[in-house]
């Protein structure tokens, strides 16, 4: 009798478990393609770009709701990763040297020849940040190092806690590293995904082209599909300010324009291009990763060949300022995913901030006009002081105890490169907690207060 009861209990538990799986599968089935896509792409990128193990990626990068349901596999010999959920919707992300990891679909020809960007390493033997030699140790009499170190240390979890999940914090004052700390398993050589900080990198190319006299920010863009409707009035200025008026939905916990673009589209730049106008240009601010990938596609049209487009991103900026660890990944069409997929060490991410701190001047060479730094950090009229031209601003007081003229590149899960023009300061924070959980206000204000 006891055996019979136990047997039935196990049967009921099994049915309940099966019911739970079926319920989850049914209610989330439309999301499975996105879930396995996210997981496969994350797995391939972190493993092949930064050398992390499958276990560390699953426990770190992919331990978010629904995504952690994915079962993953890495093929080191063939350089790809796959993921599926309950054995359904298997997705593959392939790694190619120079292009990073690309999430592919069944239409992708893995045997087709492809171009890769040519890299030019920085030959300078100057100390960091202008060369490859070791950063100089410097002490400044006006810095309260005790407060600085306490503030930076407070950005990291203690013991088994996972409230803050910082991976790197780097503070640079007057071109000198004055504080640097990394979380367990990460070092100054770790390449970390900047997510939407890549948008600020992408925008910089338009500043470079403007200085070269090759673009007019205020002229309507030339896109054939837009010529017969109100989209014909959209300018580069509108796109850079995220107020083009084009329809777009950007949320990461649901199926929307942004997630479908990142995990299903073969040519990500065309997703925003094909959207209709929801508002007149320059009347409505709407954050859009699609807009940035459209800008990447428009950059491609500046060059005679795809090779020239690939090379330009590195020769004009990334390699020019010695961001040797930086890698920007491409989509299936071979275009840079300028909205989201830039990888670099904390020290190299900081160089982007230093370039803006010095208003486009890199060790004597002017990459973009000084006015460009003013342009990207001036509030867009429709953003309530929170956004400039592909940079976020503190003009609206988002971080109440940080300087109002601070502006910053920002990415999903709390990536940040903050530029403090009045303090001659750049702060980098990379991790896995957003500002609704992580105390960015405390970190930024504490660092500023440590400089007297």
C-alpha positions as CSV (number, residue, x, y, z in Angstrom):
1,X,0.0,0.0,0.0
2,X,2.8,2.4,0.9
3,X,4.6,1.5,-2.3
4,X,1.4,2.2,-4.3
5,X,1.0,5.6,-2.7
6,X,4.6,6.6,-3.4
7,X,4.3,5.4,-7.0
8,X,1.2,7.5,-7.6
9,X,2.9,10.4,-5.9
10,X,5.8,10.2,-8.3
11,X,3.4,10.0,-11.2
12,X,1.6,13.1,-10.1
13,X,4.8,15.0,-9.6
14,X,6.0,13.9,-13.0
15,X,2.7,15.1,-14.6
16,X,3.0,18.4,-12.8
17,X,6.5,18.8,-14.0
18,X,5.5,18.0,-17.5
19,X,2.6,20.3,-17.3
20,X,4.9,23.1,-16.1
21,X,7.3,22.5,-19.0
22,X,4.4,22.4,-21.5
23,X,2.9,25.6,-20.0
24,X,6.2,27.4,-20.1
25,X,6.8,26.2,-23.7
26,X,3.3,27.2,-24.8
27,X,3.3,30.7,-23.2
28,X,6.8,31.5,-24.2
29,X,7.1,29.7,-27.5
30,X,7.2,32.9,-29.6
31,X,10.1,34.0,-27.4
32,X,12.1,30.8,-27.8
33,X,13.8,32.0,-31.0
34,X,14.9,35.1,-29.2
35,X,16.0,33.3,-26.0
36,X,18.1,30.7,-27.8
37,X,19.4,33.4,-30.1
38,X,20.5,35.6,-27.2
39,X,22.1,32.6,-25.5
40,X,24.0,31.3,-28.5
41,X,25.3,34.8,-29.5
42,X,26.3,35.6,-25.9
43,X,28.0,32.2,-25.6
44,X,30.0,32.5,-28.8
45,X,31.1,36.1,-28.2
46,X,32.2,35.8,-24.6
47,X,33.9,32.5,-25.3
48,X,35.8,33.2,-28.5
49,X,36.5,36.9,-27.9
50,X,37.3,36.9,-24.2
51,X,38.1,33.2,-23.6
52,X,35.5,32.6,-20.9
53,X,34.3,29.1,-20.1
54,X,30.8,27.9,-20.9
55,X,30.1,27.6,-17.2
56,X,31.2,31.1,-16.4
57,X,29.1,32.5,-19.2
58,X,26.0,30.6,-18.1
59,X,26.5,31.7,-14.5
60,X,27.3,35.3,-15.4
61,X,26.1,36.7,-18.7
62,X,23.2,34.3,-19.3
63,X,21.8,34.0,-15.8
64,X,18.8,36.3,-16.6
65,X,15.1,35.3,-16.7
66,X,14.2,32.9,-19.5
67,X,17.6,33.1,-21.1
68,X,18.9,30.8,-18.4
69,X,16.5,28.1,-19.7
70,X,18.6,27.6,-22.8
71,X,20.9,24.6,-23.2
72,X,24.2,25.5,-24.8
73,X,27.0,23.9,-26.6
74,X,30.3,25.2,-27.8
75,X,32.3,23.7,-30.7
76,X,35.9,25.0,-30.3
77,X,37.1,23.3,-33.4
78,X,34.5,24.7,-35.8
79,X,34.2,28.0,-33.8
80,X,30.5,28.2,-33.1
81,X,28.0,27.9,-30.3
82,X,24.4,26.6,-30.3
83,X,21.5,27.0,-27.9
84,X,18.0,25.7,-27.7
85,X,15.1,25.7,-25.2
86,X,13.5,22.4,-24.3
87,X,15.2,21.1,-27.5
88,X,13.3,23.7,-29.6
89,X,14.4,26.6,-31.7
90,X,18.1,25.8,-32.0
91,X,20.1,28.8,-32.9
92,X,23.8,29.0,-34.0
93,X,26.3,31.8,-33.6
94,X,29.6,31.5,-35.6
95,X,32.9,33.2,-34.7
96,X,35.1,34.7,-37.4
97,X,38.4,36.3,-36.6
98,X,38.2,40.1,-37.1
99,X,34.3,40.1,-37.2
100,X,33.5,38.5,-33.9
101,X,30.4,36.3,-33.4
102,X,27.4,36.5,-35.7
103,X,24.0,34.9,-35.0
104,X,23.0,33.2,-38.3
105,X,19.9,31.6,-39.7
106,X,19.4,28.8,-42.3
107,X,19.8,31.2,-45.2
108,X,23.4,32.1,-44.3
109,X,26.1,30.7,-46.5
110,X,28.9,29.7,-44.1
111,X,31.2,28.9,-47.1
112,X,31.0,32.3,-48.8
113,X,34.2,34.4,-48.7
114,X,34.1,37.5,-46.5
115,X,36.1,40.6,-45.9
116,X,37.8,41.3,-42.6
117,X,39.0,44.7,-41.3
118,X,42.7,45.5,-41.6
119,X,44.2,46.4,-38.3
120,X,47.1,48.8,-37.6
121,X,48.6,48.4,-34.1
122,X,49.7,51.5,-32.3
123,X,53.5,51.6,-32.5
124,X,54.0,54.3,-29.8
125,X,56.0,53.3,-26.8
126,X,54.5,56.1,-24.7
127,X,52.9,55.2,-21.4
128,X,49.1,54.5,-21.3
129,X,46.9,56.0,-22.6
130,X,48.9,57.2,-25.6
131,X,51.1,54.2,-26.1
132,X,51.7,50.6,-25.2
133,X,54.1,51.1,-22.3
134,X,53.0,50.6,-18.7
135,X,50.9,53.4,-17.2
136,X,52.9,55.8,-15.0
137,X,52.3,55.7,-11.2
138,X,51.3,59.2,-10.2
139,X,50.3,60.8,-6.9
140,X,48.2,63.9,-6.9
141,X,48.2,66.1,-3.8
142,X,44.6,67.2,-4.3
143,X,43.2,63.6,-4.3
144,X,41.8,62.0,-1.2
145,X,42.9,58.5,-2.0
146,X,41.3,56.9,1.0
147,X,37.8,58.2,-0.1
148,X,38.6,57.3,-3.7
149,X,39.5,53.7,-2.9
150,X,36.6,53.3,-0.5
151,X,34.2,54.6,-3.2
152,X,35.6,52.3,-5.9
153,X,35.7,49.2,-3.6
154,X,32.0,49.9,-2.6
155,X,31.1,49.2,-6.3
156,X,32.0,45.6,-5.9
157,X,30.2,42.7,-4.1
158,X,31.6,41.3,-0.9
159,X,31.8,37.5,-0.5
160,X,28.8,35.6,-2.1
161,X,26.6,38.7,-2.6
162,X,25.5,39.6,-6.1
163,X,23.8,42.9,-5.6
164,X,26.4,45.0,-7.5
165,X,28.0,42.7,-9.9
166,X,30.7,45.1,-11.1
167,X,33.3,43.6,-13.3
168,X,35.5,46.7,-13.7
169,X,35.8,50.2,-12.4
170,X,38.5,52.5,-13.8
171,X,39.2,56.1,-12.9
172,X,41.4,58.3,-15.0
173,X,42.4,61.9,-13.9
174,X,44.6,64.1,-16.0
175,X,45.4,61.1,-18.3
176,X,46.6,59.1,-15.3
177,X,45.0,56.0,-13.8
178,X,44.2,56.8,-10.2
179,X,42.0,53.9,-9.4
180,X,41.4,50.5,-11.0
181,X,39.6,47.4,-9.7
182,X,38.2,44.2,-11.2
183,X,35.7,41.6,-10.0
184,X,36.6,37.9,-9.6
185,X,37.7,36.3,-12.8
186,X,38.3,39.6,-14.6
187,X,41.5,41.6,-15.2
188,X,42.8,44.7,-17.1
189,X,43.0,42.3,-20.1
190,X,39.4,41.1,-20.0
191,X,37.4,42.2,-23.1
192,X,33.9,43.2,-22.0
193,X,30.8,43.9,-24.0
194,X,29.7,47.6,-24.0
195,X,26.3,47.0,-25.4
196,X,24.8,50.4,-26.2
197,X,28.1,52.2,-25.4
198,X,28.8,51.1,-28.9
199,X,26.3,53.7,-30.1
200,X,28.6,56.5,-28.9
201,X,31.4,54.9,-30.8
202,X,29.3,54.8,-33.9
203,X,28.3,58.4,-33.6
204,X,31.9,59.4,-33.4
205,X,32.5,58.4,-37.1
206,X,30.0,61.1,-38.1
207,X,32.1,63.6,-36.3
208,X,35.2,62.4,-38.1
209,X,33.4,62.6,-41.5
210,X,32.1,66.0,-40.6
211,X,35.7,67.3,-40.0
212,X,36.7,65.8,-43.3
213,X,33.9,67.8,-45.0
214,X,32.2,64.6,-46.3
215,X,28.7,65.0,-44.6
216,X,26.2,67.7,-43.8
217,X,24.3,66.9,-40.6
218,X,21.4,69.2,-41.4
219,X,20.7,68.0,-45.0
220,X,18.0,65.4,-45.5
221,X,19.4,61.9,-45.9
222,X,19.1,60.3,-49.2
223,X,17.2,57.0,-48.9
224,X,15.2,56.0,-51.9
225,X,12.5,54.3,-49.9
226,X,11.8,57.6,-48.1
227,X,11.6,60.0,-51.0
228,X,7.8,60.0,-51.4
229,X,6.7,60.6,-47.8
230,X,7.5,62.7,-44.7
231,X,10.6,60.6,-44.0
232,X,12.3,62.5,-46.8
233,X,12.7,65.4,-44.4
234,X,14.8,63.3,-41.9
235,X,18.4,64.5,-41.4
236,X,21.5,62.9,-39.9
237,X,21.0,65.4,-37.1
238,X,17.6,63.9,-36.4
239,X,18.9,60.4,-36.4
240,X,21.9,61.2,-34.1
241,X,19.5,62.8,-31.7
242,X,17.1,59.9,-31.7
243,X,14.2,62.2,-32.8
244,X,13.7,61.1,-36.4
245,X,10.0,60.4,-35.7
246,X,10.4,56.8,-37.1
247,X,8.3,54.1,-35.4
248,X,10.3,51.9,-33.0
249,X,9.8,49.9,-29.8
250,X,12.8,49.2,-27.6
251,X,12.3,46.8,-24.6
252,X,14.4,43.8,-23.7
253,X,11.9,41.7,-21.8
254,X,9.5,41.2,-24.7
255,X,9.3,40.6,-28.4
256,X,9.7,44.0,-30.0
257,X,11.5,45.8,-32.7
258,X,14.8,45.9,-30.9
259,X,14.9,42.2,-29.9
260,X,13.7,41.0,-33.3
261,X,16.4,43.1,-35.0
262,X,19.2,41.9,-32.8
263,X,18.3,38.2,-32.8
264,X,16.5,37.6,-36.1
265,X,17.4,40.2,-38.7
266,X,20.0,39.5,-41.3
267,X,20.6,43.2,-42.2
268,X,20.0,45.1,-39.0
269,X,20.2,48.5,-40.5
270,X,17.3,47.9,-42.8
271,X,14.9,47.2,-39.9
272,X,14.6,50.9,-38.9
273,X,14.9,52.0,-42.5
274,X,11.7,50.1,-43.3
275,X,9.7,51.6,-40.4
276,X,7.1,54.3,-41.2
277,X,7.0,57.7,-39.6
278,X,5.1,57.9,-36.3
279,X,5.8,61.6,-35.8
280,X,7.2,64.5,-37.7
281,X,11.0,64.8,-37.5
282,X,12.5,66.7,-34.5
283,X,9.2,66.6,-32.5
284,X,9.5,63.4,-30.5
285,X,12.4,61.7,-28.8
286,X,12.5,57.9,-29.0
287,X,15.5,55.8,-28.1
288,X,16.2,53.3,-30.9
289,X,18.9,50.8,-31.5
290,X,17.5,50.5,-35.0
291,X,18.4,54.1,-35.6
292,X,22.1,53.4,-34.8
293,X,22.3,50.4,-37.1
294,X,20.7,52.5,-39.8
295,X,23.5,55.0,-39.2
296,X,26.0,52.1,-39.6
297,X,24.3,51.2,-42.9
298,X,24.6,54.8,-44.0
299,X,28.3,54.8,-43.1
300,X,28.6,51.9,-45.5
301,X,27.3,54.0,-48.3
302,X,30.1,56.5,-47.8
303,X,32.6,54.1,-49.2
304,X,33.2,52.5,-52.6
305,X,33.8,49.0,-51.2
306,X,32.8,47.0,-48.2
307,X,36.4,46.5,-47.4
308,X,36.9,50.3,-47.1
309,X,33.9,50.5,-44.8
310,X,35.3,47.8,-42.5
311,X,38.7,49.4,-42.5
312,X,37.5,52.9,-41.7
313,X,36.1,52.0,-38.3
314,X,39.5,50.9,-37.2
315,X,41.9,53.2,-39.2
316,X,40.1,56.4,-38.4
317,X,39.4,55.9,-34.7
318,X,39.8,52.5,-33.0
319,X,43.4,51.9,-34.0
320,X,44.1,55.6,-34.2
321,X,43.7,55.9,-30.4
322,X,45.2,52.5,-29.6
323,X,42.1,50.6,-28.7
324,X,43.8,47.4,-29.7
325,X,41.4,45.1,-27.8
326,X,38.3,46.7,-29.4
327,X,36.3,44.5,-31.7
328,X,33.0,45.5,-33.2
329,X,30.9,42.6,-34.4
330,X,29.0,42.4,-37.7
331,X,25.5,41.1,-38.7
332,X,24.9,38.5,-41.4
333,X,25.1,41.2,-44.1
334,X,28.6,42.1,-42.9
335,X,27.6,45.5,-41.4
336,X,28.8,46.6,-38.0
337,X,26.2,46.2,-35.3
338,X,26.9,49.8,-34.2
339,X,24.0,49.8,-31.7
340,X,25.3,47.0,-29.4
341,X,28.2,44.8,-30.2
342,X,31.5,46.5,-29.2
343,X,34.0,44.6,-27.1
344,X,37.0,46.1,-25.3
345,X,39.0,46.2,-22.1
346,X,38.1,48.8,-19.5
347,X,41.3,50.7,-20.4
348,X,40.4,50.8,-24.0
349,X,36.8,51.8,-23.3
350,X,38.3,54.7,-21.3
351,X,40.2,55.9,-24.3
352,X,36.9,56.8,-26.0
353,X,36.0,58.9,-23.0
354,X,39.4,60.5,-23.0
355,X,39.1,61.4,-26.7
356,X,35.9,63.3,-25.8
357,X,37.4,64.8,-22.7
358,X,40.1,66.3,-24.9
359,X,37.5,67.4,-27.5
360,X,38.7,65.2,-30.3
361,X,42.4,65.8,-29.8
362,X,44.4,62.6,-29.4
363,X,48.0,63.3,-28.4
364,X,48.2,66.3,-30.8
365,X,46.1,65.0,-33.6
366,X,42.6,66.3,-34.0
367,X,40.3,63.5,-35.0
368,X,37.0,65.5,-34.9
369,X,36.4,69.2,-34.5
370,X,36.2,70.4,-30.9
371,X,32.7,71.6,-31.6
372,X,31.6,68.0,-32.0
373,X,32.1,67.3,-28.3
374,X,29.8,70.2,-27.6
375,X,27.3,68.9,-30.1
376,X,27.0,65.4,-28.7
377,X,26.8,66.7,-25.1
378,X,24.1,69.4,-25.7
379,X,20.6,68.3,-24.7
380,X,18.2,67.3,-27.4
381,X,15.1,69.5,-27.0
382,X,12.8,66.6,-26.9
383,X,14.7,64.5,-24.4
384,X,14.1,66.5,-21.2
385,X,17.8,67.1,-20.8
386,X,18.6,63.4,-20.7
387,X,20.1,62.8,-24.2
388,X,22.4,64.5,-26.6
389,X,23.7,63.0,-29.9
390,X,24.1,59.3,-29.1
391,X,25.4,60.2,-25.6
392,X,23.4,60.3,-22.4
393,X,23.5,63.5,-20.3
394,X,23.3,64.5,-16.7
395,X,21.9,67.9,-17.6
396,X,18.5,66.8,-16.3
397,X,19.9,65.7,-13.0
398,X,19.6,61.9,-13.4
399,X,22.5,61.6,-11.0
400,X,21.7,64.4,-8.5
401,X,25.1,64.5,-6.8
402,X,27.2,64.3,-10.0
403,X,28.1,67.4,-12.0
404,X,25.4,68.5,-14.4
405,X,27.8,68.8,-17.3
406,X,28.8,65.2,-17.1
407,X,27.9,63.1,-20.1
408,X,28.3,59.4,-20.8
409,X,28.1,56.4,-23.0
410,X,25.7,53.9,-21.5
411,X,24.9,50.2,-22.1
412,X,22.5,47.5,-21.1
413,X,23.2,46.0,-17.6
414,X,25.0,49.1,-16.4
415,X,27.9,49.7,-18.7
416,X,29.2,53.3,-18.5
417,X,32.0,55.6,-19.8
418,X,31.4,58.9,-18.0
419,X,33.2,62.1,-19.1
420,X,33.6,65.0,-16.6
421,X,34.8,68.1,-18.5
422,X,35.2,70.3,-15.5
423,X,37.1,67.7,-13.4
424,X,39.5,66.4,-16.2
425,X,38.1,63.0,-15.4
426,X,36.9,59.8,-17.0
427,X,35.2,57.0,-15.1
428,X,34.5,53.5,-16.6
429,X,32.2,51.0,-14.9
430,X,31.4,47.6,-16.5
431,X,29.1,45.0,-14.9
432,X,25.7,43.4,-14.8
433,X,23.5,45.7,-12.8
434,X,21.5,48.7,-14.1
435,X,21.2,52.0,-12.4
436,X,17.9,51.1,-10.8
437,X,19.8,48.6,-8.7
438,X,23.5,49.7,-8.8
439,X,24.3,53.0,-7.1
440,X,25.8,55.0,-9.9
441,X,25.1,58.3,-8.2
442,X,27.1,57.2,-5.2
443,X,30.0,55.9,-7.3
444,X,30.2,59.0,-9.5
445,X,29.7,61.6,-6.7
446,X,32.2,59.8,-4.4
447,X,34.9,59.9,-7.1
448,X,34.3,63.6,-7.8
449,X,34.4,64.4,-4.1
450,X,37.7,62.6,-3.7
451,X,39.3,65.2,-6.0
452,X,39.6,68.5,-4.1
